[in-house]
Amino acid sequence: MKKITLSVFFILIIFNGISENPCHDGYMSPYGEDEDWGIGACKIPMEIEIPIYDTNHNFFGYILKKNWQTTVHNKQSQQVGVLNFNSVTAISHESNSFIKLKKWKNSLYYHFNWKSINGGYLLKKQDLIDNQAYIYSYRDLIIRDDISKHKRYYATERGTPMGVNVIKSCLKLRESPSLEGKAIICIPGNDWESEIKTRVIIKVIQENWALVDVEFIKPTTVECGEEVEWCCDSYPVQEVKEGWIKFIDDNGFPNLWFAVSSSGY
């Protein structure tokens, strides 16, 4: 009986410590970088070699996703590169990465890694189909729960937290889902060196518009002490504004996105 009581006591201590973790509820910082994301993204299955071609349509080698990296290999199976955030996007800290794709002049192919020095590579559409490498629009990646485990891991009762995916610019929050709607505020991306950060919760989707709550957050340092087992920032919400955001632009680019780097998650 003493053993059971003691075990329950320790469980309660652990649970209480987790529930009071001040590191939770941080602001969201998508990678952003630029608005050249192509038409959508392809989810590459783990440990399957998918053929790739150079921009002259000659067989080059293959890509391989393993140990949470997507690597490029030549005909001799030598690794010649690792895809970075210029060509890959991720859904938050989840290990599944998605290769950004563009249309190619030959409709049998998609273009990827186009920002590399050599101009990137091509993926044949039929090879993707044969290997169950599915292609999704950025809108689908945001709204569909069946594609990613992200929402299950990071969603709260209010919804899935996201961030403004623009660099050195801002995203207008409007009173109605239209470009004619009155602007409430222009929300800066979290790359700006500002004391106040933002987190966006999607509440309702209407075509490419989303009714959202925008939380304005001021990171506050939490000091370590004898009774605190972590050192981090806490993220008290200073203000909340509701309005509409065009979360997908006319080119299919996601104005809101999951955090590749975030604080508090």
HELIX and SHEET records of a PDB file:
HELIX    1   1 LYS A    2  SER A   19  1                                  18    
HELIX    2   2 LYS A  125  ASP A  130  1                                   6    
HELIX    3   3 TYR A  138  ILE A  143  1                                   6    
HELIX    4   4 HIS A  150  TYR A  154  1                                   5    
SHEET    1   A 2 MET A  28  SER A  29  0                                        
SHEET    2   A 2 SER A 261  SER A 262 -1                                        
SHEET    1   B 4 VAL A  88  ALA A  90  0                                        
SHEET    2   B 4 SER A  97  LYS A 103 -1                                        
SHEET    3   B 4 GLY A  40  LYS A  43 -1                                        
SHEET    4   B 4 TYR A 134  TYR A 136 -1                                        
SHEET    1   C 4 ILE A  50  TYR A  53  0                                        
SHEET    2   C 4 PHE A  59  LYS A  66 -1                                        
SHEET    3   C 4 GLN A  69  ASN A  74 -1                                        
SHEET    4   C 4 GLN A  79  VAL A  82 -1                                        
SHEET    1   D 4 VAL A  88  ALA A  90  0                                        
SHEET    2   D 4 SER A  97  LYS A 103 -1                                        
SHEET    3   D 4 TYR A 109  PHE A 112 -1                                        
SHEET    4   D 4 TYR A 121  LYS A 124 -1                                        
SHEET    1   E 5 VAL A 237  LYS A 246  0                                        
SHEET    2   E 5 TRP A 209  ILE A 217 -1                                        
SHEET    3   E 5 LYS A 197  GLN A 206 -1                                        
SHEET    4   E 5 PRO A 161  VAL A 164 -1                                        
SHEET    5   E 5 LEU A 256  TRP A 257 -1                                        
SHEET    1   F 2 CYS A 170  ARG A 174  0                                        
SHEET    2   F 2 ALA A 183  PRO A 188 -1                                        
SHEET    1   G 2 THR A 220  VAL A 222  0                                        
SHEET    2   G 2 CYS A 232  SER A 234 -1                                        
END                                                                             
